[in-house]
Each structure stands twice: as structure tokens, then as C-alpha cells.
């Protein structure tokens, strides 16, 4: 388990991302999509921000009543996040790790946030670590972004069409949108169901665990 304090748990180092954050500070305001759907978040419990960057969403989650953990490859970004949390009186745990080689106990978190990061191998981890009735907020660039010449240029870092929807289509989809005018972005807000199987049907119950 990750201890509930402001200690770094260093498991990886990536110089290119450290250089990026050294040259340009990470944004400090929460992602618009997270703020927009804050009313869907639980007000207690644990949350995790995967590829958290400078920790802006972690601070937002902490102020919402959750204990957030921010995970990123860049130590520089995490240092910026720790300073942002200190200035805003937020308690956040920080983990330096490569998400391609990252594991957590199942059913650990009440909310999962991931923005500006794509790796299909991450989807099983998300499905595993989120508790029943937990909330997922996921937004990142799609391959439609390539036509605009900004953002990630490697197609491996860009979503295919309907990728997020297909990965979590059996969950309760609260919001899903793909845009390709002005920028290529896909957004998913979904709740992991608490289910009872009756034949082939999946019924979401009102009980939250």
C-alpha cells in the first residue's frame, strides 16, 4: 500500500520528461473535464491520478475530500506537484513510476483520473484497481489530432476511434465524446458498476461499497 503522506516512492527515472517540466512549469488549474463532473466524485476515500504531471488534479481531488495519489514518470513534475499541494494545503501521496511496469492492489481506489496519456495496457489495471461504483475520468488526444500538427506526434500515444468507449462499454457511461474540429480529443466519464448477474443481464445496484 501507499502510505498516506507526502513521501516520494521512487521506482523510475525519465530524463526527457524531467527536462520538459524543468523548461515549462505544469498547469495548476484542474482539468476542465474533472471540474465539470466533480459532482459525480465521491467525497471520501482514495483517488489516483495516472500520469499526473504537476499534480493539478490531485490538489483538486484533495479539496473534494478524497485522499489522492499522483503517479508520474517525472520526478521534476512530482516535485512541482508537491509544492502546489503545499501551497494549497492539500494532502497528496506521490509515486514516481513507469506506468508500463506498474501494479497496485485490486479494489483500492474510489476514483481514477487519467488525462493526456494513452496506453491500452493500462485499461485492465484501471478496471482492477477501481472499486465497484467508483468513478473513472479519462481524457486524452486521439489520432484526429495528427491533422493539426500539435500535441503528440507518435500514433502509439493517440487513441483510436471509440477506443475508450470500447474499453469500458460494460460500465455505466455518464459522458462520452470524441471531437475532431480544432483538436482531436476523446473523453470518457464512467462508473464501475456494482453488478448482479442474472443470466446474460448486468444490473447496476444502488449499493455502494
C-alpha positions in Angstrom: 0.0 0.0 0.0 1.0 3.6 -0.5 1.5 5.4 2.8 -0.8 8.4 3.4 1.9 11.1 3.4 3.9 13.3 1.1 6.7 10.9 0.6 8.1 10.0 -2.9 8.2 6.3 -3.7 10.8 6.3 -6.5 10.7 3.4 -8.9 11.6 5.1 -12.2 13.5 7.9 -13.8 13.0 9.6 -17.2 15.3 12.5 -18.1 13.3 13.7 -21.2 10.2 14.3 -19.1 12.2 15.9 -16.3 13.7 18.3 -18.9 10.3 19.2 -20.2 9.0 20.1 -16.8 12.2 22.0 -16.0 11.7 24.2 -19.0 8.0 24.8 -18.5 6.0 24.5 -15.3 3.0 22.3 -15.3 -0.5 23.9 -15.3 -2.0 24.5 -11.8 -5.7 24.5 -12.5 -7.6 21.2 -12.7 -8.6 19.6 -16.0 -11.8 21.1 -17.2 -13.5 17.7 -17.5 -12.7 16.8 -13.9 -14.1 20.1 -12.6 -17.2 19.7 -14.8 -18.0 16.3 -13.4 -16.9 16.9 -9.8 -20.4 16.4 -8.7 -20.1 12.7 -9.7 -17.0 12.2 -7.5 -17.2 10.5 -4.1 -16.5 12.9 -1.2 -14.4 10.4 0.8 -12.0 7.6 0.0 -8.9 7.2 -2.2 -8.3 8.5 -5.7 -5.4 8.1 -8.1 -4.3 10.3 -11.0 -2.3 8.3 -13.5 0.3 10.3 -15.4 -0.5 13.2 -13.0 2.1 15.6 -14.3 2.4 18.6 -11.9 -0.4 17.3 -9.7 -3.2 19.8 -10.5 -5.9 17.2 -10.5 -4.5 15.7 -7.3 -4.9 19.0 -5.5 -8.5 19.3 -6.8 -9.3 15.8 -5.6 -7.9 16.5 -2.2 -10.0 19.6 -1.8 -13.0 17.5 -2.8 -12.5 15.3 0.3 -10.5 12.5 -1.2 -7.0 11.2 -0.4 -5.3 11.3 -3.9 -2.2 9.6 -5.1 -0.4 11.1 -8.1 1.7 8.8 -10.3 4.2 10.0 -12.9 7.5 9.2 -14.5 9.0 12.6 -14.0 10.4 13.5 -10.6 10.5 17.1 -11.6 6.8 17.1 -12.3 6.1 15.4 -8.9 8.3 18.0 -7.1 6.1 20.7 -8.7 3.0 18.8 -7.6 4.3 18.5 -4.1 4.9 22.3 -4.0 1.5 23.0 -5.4 -0.1 20.8 -2.8 1.8 22.5 0.0 0.7 26.0 -1.2 -2.9 24.8 -1.3 -2.9 22.9 1.9 -3.6 19.6 0.2 -2.5 16.1 1.4 -1.4 14.1 -1.6 0.8 10.9 -2.0 3.3 10.9 -4.8 4.7 7.9 -6.7 7.4 8.1 -9.3 6.8 5.1 -11.6 6.7 4.0 -15.2 3.0 3.1 -15.8 4.1 0.4 -18.3 5.5 -1.5 -15.3 3.2 -0.6 -12.5 0.9 -2.6 -10.3 -1.5 -1.9 -7.5 -3.7 -4.0 -5.2 -7.2 -4.6 -6.7 -10.2 -2.6 -5.5 -8.1 0.1 -3.9 -9.5 3.4 -5.3 -12.8 5.2 -5.3 -11.9 7.3 -8.3 -9.4 7.1 -11.1 -8.3 10.1 -13.2 -6.1 9.9 -16.3 -5.5 12.8 -18.7 -3.1 13.3 -21.6 -1.9 9.7 -21.5 -2.7 6.7 -23.7 -1.7 3.1 -23.2 -4.2 0.3 -23.8 -2.3 -1.9 -21.4 -3.4 0.4 -18.7 -7.1 -0.4 -19.1 -7.0 -3.7 -17.3 -5.2 -2.0 -14.4 -7.9 0.6 -14.2 -10.7 -2.0 -14.2 -8.9 -3.9 -11.5 -8.0 -1.1 -9.0 -11.3 0.8 -9.1 -13.9 -0.2 -6.5 -17.4 -1.0 -7.5 -19.4 2.2 -8.0 -16.1 4.1 -8.4 -15.7 6.9 -10.9 -13.3 7.0 -13.9 -12.5 10.3 -15.6 -10.3 9.8 -18.7 -9.4 12.3 -21.4 -6.6 12.3 -23.9 -5.7 13.0 -27.5 -7.0 10.9 -30.4 -5.4 10.2 -33.8 -7.5 13.0 -35.2 -5.0 15.4 -33.5 -2.3 14.5 -36.1 -4.0 16.7 -38.7 -3.4 19.8 -36.5 0.4 19.4 -36.1 0.4 19.9 -32.3 0.4 17.6 -29.4 1.8 14.0 -29.5 3.1 13.0 -32.9 3.5 9.3 -32.2 0.4 7.4 -33.1 1.1 4.9 -30.3 0.3 7.8 -27.9 -3.0 8.6 -29.6 -6.4 7.0 -29.2 -8.1 5.1 -32.0 -11.7 6.0 -32.7 -14.1 4.7 -30.0 -11.1 3.1 -28.1 -12.1 4.4 -24.7 -15.8 3.6 -25.2 -15.0 0.1 -26.3 -12.6 -0.5 -23.3 -15.3 0.4 -20.8 -18.6 -0.1 -22.6 -19.8 -2.5 -20.0 -19.6 0.2 -17.3 -22.2 2.9 -16.7 -21.2 5.6 -19.3 -22.0 9.0 -17.8 -20.4 11.0 -20.6 -18.6 10.1 -23.8 -17.4 12.5 -26.5 -14.9 12.5 -29.4 -14.0 15.8 -31.1 -12.1 16.3 -34.3 -12.8 20.0 -35.0 -10.0 22.2 -33.8 -8.4 19.3 -31.9 -8.7 15.6 -31.6 -9.8 14.6 -28.1 -11.7 11.7 -26.6 -13.4 12.0 -23.2 -14.9 9.3 -21.0 -16.6 9.6 -17.7 -17.9 6.3 -16.4 -18.9 4.5 -13.2 -17.8 0.9 -12.5 -21.0 -1.0 -11.8 -21.9 -2.9 -8.7 -23.4 -5.8 -10.5 -25.5 -8.8 -10.1 -25.5 -11.4 -12.9 -28.9 -12.7 -13.9 -28.3 -14.8 -17.0 -26.7 -12.5 -19.5 -28.0 -9.3 -17.9 -25.9 -7.0 -15.9 -28.0 -5.0 -13.4 -26.4 -2.0 -11.6 -27.5 -1.8 -7.9 -27.8 1.2 -5.8 -25.5 -0.2 -3.1 -22.0 1.5 -3.0 -19.2 -0.5 -1.4 
